[in-house]
Amino acid sequence: LAPAMVTLTHYLIASAFLFTIGLVGIMTRRNVLMILLCIEIMFNAANLAFVSYARRWETSAGRLLCSSLSRSPPRRSRWVWRLPCCWRASLTPSTQTKSTC
């Protein structure tokens, strides 16, 4: 038997399914964190559609768009990424008196 080939339709169905999950989550949830996670699922669905179309058309435009969308963090994330460092420094006994964060 020949292996099954994954086509553009398969990727678009998966993308639509993920987008629907995110949309239903936004409509039904009241917690802000869960709403933001559902928005992230919707962004991932859009990125999957962009990459699948770029693969189909054999261009790198969709891949570049997805990488630029997913790699540009908001400004507030600069200090959020430092928090685990500070937590680890405060939880472990250290000889340093000054935190590196």
C-alpha positions as CSV (number, residue, x, y, z in Angstrom):
1,L,0.0,0.0,0.0
2,A,1.1,3.5,-0.8
3,P,1.2,6.0,2.1
4,A,-1.7,8.4,2.3
5,M,-0.8,11.8,1.0
6,V,-1.8,14.8,3.1
7,T,-3.3,17.4,0.9
8,L,-4.2,21.1,1.3
9,T,-7.8,20.1,2.2
10,H,-6.6,18.2,5.2
11,Y,-4.6,21.2,6.5
12,L,-7.6,23.5,5.9
13,I,-10.0,21.2,7.7
14,A,-7.6,21.0,10.7
15,S,-7.3,24.8,10.6
16,A,-11.0,25.3,10.4
17,F,-11.5,22.9,13.3
18,L,-9.0,24.7,15.5
19,F,-10.5,28.1,14.6
20,T,-13.9,26.8,15.5
21,I,-12.6,25.5,18.9
22,G,-11.1,28.9,19.6
23,L,-14.3,30.7,18.5
24,V,-16.5,28.5,20.7
25,G,-14.1,29.0,23.6
26,I,-14.3,32.8,23.3
27,M,-18.1,32.7,23.2
28,T,-18.5,30.4,26.1
29,R,-15.7,31.3,28.5
30,R,-15.8,34.2,31.0
31,N,-12.3,33.8,32.4
32,V,-9.9,36.3,30.7
33,L,-7.0,33.8,30.7
34,M,-9.1,31.2,28.9
35,I,-10.3,33.8,26.4
36,L,-6.7,34.7,25.6
37,L,-5.8,31.0,25.2
38,C,-8.7,30.6,22.8
39,I,-7.5,33.6,20.8
40,E,-4.1,32.0,20.7
41,I,-5.7,28.8,19.2
42,M,-7.4,31.0,16.6
43,F,-4.1,32.6,15.7
44,N,-2.5,29.2,15.4
45,A,-5.3,28.1,13.1
46,A,-4.7,31.1,10.9
47,N,-1.0,30.4,10.8
48,L,-1.6,26.8,9.8
49,A,-3.8,28.0,6.9
50,F,-1.0,30.5,5.8
51,V,1.7,27.8,5.9
52,S,-0.4,25.3,4.1
53,Y,-1.2,27.8,1.3
54,A,2.4,28.7,1.1
55,R,3.3,25.0,0.8
56,R,0.7,24.5,-1.9
57,W,1.9,27.5,-3.9
58,E,5.6,26.8,-3.2
59,T,6.3,30.3,-2.0
60,S,7.9,31.5,1.2
61,A,5.5,34.4,1.7
62,G,3.1,32.5,4.0
63,R,6.0,31.1,6.0
64,L,7.5,34.5,6.5
65,L,4.2,36.0,7.5
66,C,3.7,33.3,10.1
67,S,7.1,33.6,11.5
68,S,6.8,37.4,11.8
69,L,3.4,37.1,13.4
70,S,4.4,34.4,15.9
71,R,7.8,35.8,16.8
72,S,6.8,39.4,17.6
73,P,5.9,39.3,21.3
74,P,4.1,42.2,22.9
75,R,6.1,44.7,24.9
76,R,4.9,43.5,28.2
77,S,6.4,40.0,27.6
78,R,9.9,41.3,28.3
79,W,9.4,41.2,32.1
80,V,7.2,38.2,32.0
81,W,10.0,36.0,30.6
82,R,12.2,37.2,33.4
83,L,9.8,36.2,36.2
84,P,10.7,32.4,36.2
85,C,14.4,33.5,36.6
86,C,13.5,35.6,39.6
87,W,11.3,32.9,41.1
88,R,14.0,30.3,40.7
89,A,16.5,32.7,42.3
90,S,14.2,33.3,45.3
91,L,13.3,29.6,45.8
92,T,16.8,28.2,45.8
93,P,19.3,29.1,48.5
94,S,21.9,31.2,47.0
95,T,25.0,32.9,48.2
96,Q,24.3,36.0,46.2
97,T,22.5,38.9,47.9
98,K,21.6,40.6,44.6
99,S,19.1,39.2,42.2
100,T,20.1,39.0,38.5
101,C,16.7,39.9,37.3
